[in-house]
Amino acid sequence: MSPVEIHAIDGLPEVSPGDDLGALVAAAVDAAGIGLTDDDVLVVTQKVVSKAEGRVVDLASVEPGDEARDWAERWDRDARQVELVLRESAEVIRWADGGLIISRTRHGFVCANAGVDVSNTGIETGERATLLPEDPDASARRIRQRVGEVSGAHPAVLVTDSFGRPWRDGITDVTIGAAGIDVLADMRGTPDADGRELHATVIAVADEMASAAELAAGKASGRPVVVIRGYRYAHPAADDPGARPLVMDRGRDLFP
């Protein structure tokens, strides 16, 4: 098995709405001196994707409704942020103690506060909030296409964010958007190390790479781009489904 390399990339400038993110990413990787190949995986955090796509909201522009005000007052939260969470939620799964709201987003993700975040939003952190990209798979495809135009290489692209998990404390990065890679590795029907046939093993390889990338880059390092090299991933068919296969069908969801 060949070694897997993980390179956290320095030098990406502060990203603003309308910036050509794919070109900025390609330039930063080029400046790092490692280049790109078609077999690499380019991992980009959701925060810079949302910034480039204008998914940033000035909290001063948000007028909270009664529900948001009531919840904020109960838990000493910012009612404007709560209002954004409700707007971004297709369904509220649970109003949790401490003021946390567990939501199902329009993408189908079940996560804390519908992915609304006020950290690391630039010089006005705390007065601005980022929202999840409208279509993270489309975001990944655009980055991949633009990186290809600039660099000549077409690596797979993952857009990642930090999620909590049932039964486990702590957060970890997961993939919310993908292009050019099969996000699941279906091992069913193959033998294990003892020759027994596997019947239920499906590995979330894109989530594993998202976590590995975050481990290499660091949570507060200001390095939102990582290149993973050496992992032999499967390429999807022409109708690339992106990260959608990672979202469990609600009929099988243990926490509906």
JOTA-V569915 format. One record per residue. N is the residue number from 1. RES is the residue in one small letter. SS is DSSP state (A for helix, B for strand, O for the rest). PSI is psi as a letter, one per 30 degrees, with the letter a starting at -180 (* if undefined). Layout:
BEGIN
n=N res=RES ss=SS psi=PSI
n=N res=RES ss=SS psi=PSI
END
This chain:
BEGIN
n=1 res=m ss=O psi=k
n=2 res=s ss=O psi=l
n=3 res=p ss=O psi=l
n=4 res=v ss=O psi=k
n=5 res=e ss=B psi=k
n=6 res=i ss=B psi=j
n=7 res=h ss=B psi=j
n=8 res=a ss=B psi=k
n=9 res=i ss=B psi=k
n=10 res=d ss=O psi=l
n=11 res=g ss=O psi=g
n=12 res=l ss=O psi=k
n=13 res=p ss=O psi=l
n=14 res=e ss=O psi=k
n=15 res=v ss=O psi=k
n=16 res=s ss=O psi=l
n=17 res=p ss=O psi=k
n=18 res=g ss=O psi=f
n=19 res=d ss=O psi=k
n=20 res=d ss=O psi=i
n=21 res=l ss=A psi=e
n=22 res=g ss=A psi=e
n=23 res=a ss=A psi=e
n=24 res=l ss=A psi=e
n=25 res=v ss=A psi=e
n=26 res=a ss=A psi=e
n=27 res=a ss=A psi=e
n=28 res=a ss=A psi=e
n=29 res=v ss=A psi=e
n=30 res=d ss=A psi=e
n=31 res=a ss=A psi=f
n=32 res=a ss=O psi=f
n=33 res=g ss=O psi=g
n=34 res=i ss=O psi=f
n=35 res=g ss=O psi=a
n=36 res=l ss=O psi=l
n=37 res=t ss=O psi=l
n=38 res=d ss=O psi=f
n=39 res=d ss=O psi=g
n=40 res=d ss=O psi=l
n=41 res=v ss=B psi=k
n=42 res=l ss=B psi=j
n=43 res=v ss=B psi=k
n=44 res=v ss=B psi=k
n=45 res=t ss=B psi=k
n=46 res=q ss=A psi=e
n=47 res=k ss=A psi=e
n=48 res=v ss=A psi=e
n=49 res=v ss=A psi=e
n=50 res=s ss=A psi=e
n=51 res=k ss=A psi=e
n=52 res=a ss=A psi=e
n=53 res=e ss=O psi=g
n=54 res=g ss=O psi=g
n=55 res=r ss=O psi=h
n=56 res=v ss=B psi=k
n=57 res=v ss=B psi=k
n=58 res=d ss=B psi=j
n=59 res=l ss=A psi=f
n=60 res=a ss=A psi=f
n=61 res=s ss=A psi=f
n=62 res=v ss=O psi=k
n=63 res=e ss=O psi=j
n=64 res=p ss=O psi=k
n=65 res=g ss=O psi=a
n=66 res=d ss=A psi=e
n=67 res=e ss=A psi=e
n=68 res=a ss=A psi=e
n=69 res=r ss=A psi=e
n=70 res=d ss=A psi=e
n=71 res=w ss=A psi=e
n=72 res=a ss=A psi=e
n=73 res=e ss=A psi=e
n=74 res=r ss=A psi=e
n=75 res=w ss=A psi=g
n=76 res=d ss=O psi=h
n=77 res=r ss=O psi=l
n=78 res=d ss=O psi=j
n=79 res=a ss=A psi=f
n=80 res=r ss=A psi=e
n=81 res=q ss=A psi=e
n=82 res=v ss=A psi=e
n=83 res=e ss=A psi=e
n=84 res=l ss=A psi=e
n=85 res=v ss=A psi=e
n=86 res=l ss=A psi=e
n=87 res=r ss=A psi=e
n=88 res=e ss=A psi=f
n=89 res=s ss=B psi=k
n=90 res=a ss=B psi=f
n=91 res=e ss=B psi=k
n=92 res=v ss=B psi=j
n=93 res=i ss=B psi=e
n=94 res=r ss=B psi=k
n=95 res=w ss=B psi=j
n=96 res=a ss=O psi=l
n=97 res=d ss=O psi=k
n=98 res=g ss=O psi=f
n=99 res=g ss=O psi=f
n=100 res=l ss=O psi=k
n=101 res=i ss=B psi=k
n=102 res=i ss=B psi=k
n=103 res=s ss=B psi=l
n=104 res=r ss=B psi=k
n=105 res=t ss=B psi=l
n=106 res=r ss=O psi=f
n=107 res=h ss=O psi=f
n=108 res=g ss=O psi=f
n=109 res=f ss=O psi=k
n=110 res=v ss=B psi=j
n=111 res=c ss=B psi=l
n=112 res=a ss=B psi=k
n=113 res=n ss=A psi=h
n=114 res=a ss=A psi=g
n=115 res=g ss=A psi=g
n=116 res=v ss=O psi=k
n=117 res=d ss=B psi=k
n=118 res=v ss=O psi=g
n=119 res=s ss=O psi=l
n=120 res=n ss=O psi=h
n=121 res=t ss=O psi=g
n=122 res=g ss=O psi=a
n=123 res=i ss=O psi=f
n=124 res=e ss=O psi=g
n=125 res=t ss=B psi=k
n=126 res=g ss=O psi=f
n=127 res=e ss=O psi=f
n=128 res=r ss=B psi=l
n=129 res=a ss=B psi=k
n=130 res=t ss=B psi=k
n=131 res=l ss=O psi=l
n=132 res=l ss=O psi=l
n=133 res=p ss=O psi=k
n=134 res=e ss=O psi=e
n=135 res=d ss=O psi=j
n=136 res=p ss=A psi=e
n=137 res=d ss=A psi=e
n=138 res=a ss=A psi=e
n=139 res=s ss=A psi=e
n=140 res=a ss=A psi=e
n=141 res=r ss=A psi=e
n=142 res=r ss=A psi=e
n=143 res=i ss=A psi=e
n=144 res=r ss=A psi=e
n=145 res=q ss=A psi=e
n=146 res=r ss=A psi=e
n=147 res=v ss=A psi=e
n=148 res=g ss=A psi=e
n=149 res=e ss=A psi=e
n=150 res=v ss=A psi=e
n=151 res=s ss=A psi=f
n=152 res=g ss=O psi=f
n=153 res=a ss=O psi=l
n=154 res=h ss=O psi=i
n=155 res=p ss=O psi=l
n=156 res=a ss=B psi=l
n=157 res=v ss=B psi=k
n=158 res=l ss=B psi=k
n=159 res=v ss=B psi=k
n=160 res=t ss=B psi=l
n=161 res=d ss=B psi=l
n=162 res=s ss=B psi=k
n=163 res=f ss=B psi=l
n=164 res=g ss=B psi=l
n=165 res=r ss=B psi=k
n=166 res=p ss=O psi=k
n=167 res=w ss=O psi=f
n=168 res=r ss=B psi=k
n=169 res=d ss=B psi=l
n=170 res=g ss=B psi=l
n=171 res=i ss=B psi=l
n=172 res=t ss=B psi=l
n=173 res=d ss=B psi=k
n=174 res=v ss=B psi=l
n=175 res=t ss=B psi=k
n=176 res=i ss=B psi=f
n=177 res=g ss=B psi=k
n=178 res=a ss=B psi=l
n=179 res=a ss=B psi=k
n=180 res=g ss=O psi=g
n=181 res=i ss=O psi=k
n=182 res=d ss=O psi=j
n=183 res=v ss=O psi=f
n=184 res=l ss=O psi=k
n=185 res=a ss=B psi=j
n=186 res=d ss=B psi=j
n=187 res=m ss=O psi=g
n=188 res=r ss=O psi=k
n=189 res=g ss=O psi=f
n=190 res=t ss=O psi=l
n=191 res=p ss=B psi=k
n=192 res=d ss=O psi=a
n=193 res=a ss=O psi=f
n=194 res=d ss=O psi=g
n=195 res=g ss=O psi=g
n=196 res=r ss=O psi=k
n=197 res=e ss=B psi=k
n=198 res=l ss=O psi=k
n=199 res=h ss=O psi=f
n=200 res=a ss=O psi=g
n=201 res=t ss=O psi=j
n=202 res=v ss=B psi=j
n=203 res=i ss=B psi=k
n=204 res=a ss=O psi=i
n=205 res=v ss=A psi=e
n=206 res=a ss=A psi=e
n=207 res=d ss=A psi=e
n=208 res=e ss=A psi=e
n=209 res=m ss=A psi=e
n=210 res=a ss=A psi=e
n=211 res=s ss=A psi=e
n=212 res=a ss=A psi=e
n=213 res=a ss=A psi=e
n=214 res=e ss=A psi=e
n=215 res=l ss=A psi=e
n=216 res=a ss=A psi=e
n=217 res=a ss=A psi=e
n=218 res=g ss=O psi=k
n=219 res=k ss=O psi=e
n=220 res=a ss=O psi=h
n=221 res=s ss=O psi=f
n=222 res=g ss=O psi=g
n=223 res=r ss=O psi=i
n=224 res=p ss=O psi=g
n=225 res=v ss=B psi=k
n=226 res=v ss=B psi=k
n=227 res=v ss=B psi=k
n=228 res=i ss=B psi=k
n=229 res=r ss=B psi=k
n=230 res=g ss=O psi=f
n=231 res=y ss=O psi=k
n=232 res=r ss=O psi=i
n=233 res=y ss=O psi=l
n=234 res=a ss=O psi=k
n=235 res=h ss=O psi=k
n=236 res=p ss=O psi=l
n=237 res=a ss=O psi=l
n=238 res=a ss=O psi=e
n=239 res=d ss=O psi=i
n=240 res=d ss=O psi=j
n=241 res=p ss=O psi=f
n=242 res=g ss=O psi=b
n=243 res=a ss=O psi=g
n=244 res=r ss=A psi=e
n=245 res=p ss=A psi=f
n=246 res=l ss=A psi=f
n=247 res=v ss=O psi=j
n=248 res=m ss=O psi=k
n=249 res=d ss=O psi=k
n=250 res=r ss=A psi=f
n=251 res=g ss=A psi=f
n=252 res=r ss=A psi=g
n=253 res=d ss=O psi=k
n=254 res=l ss=O psi=f
n=255 res=f ss=O psi=i
n=256 res=p ss=O psi=*
END
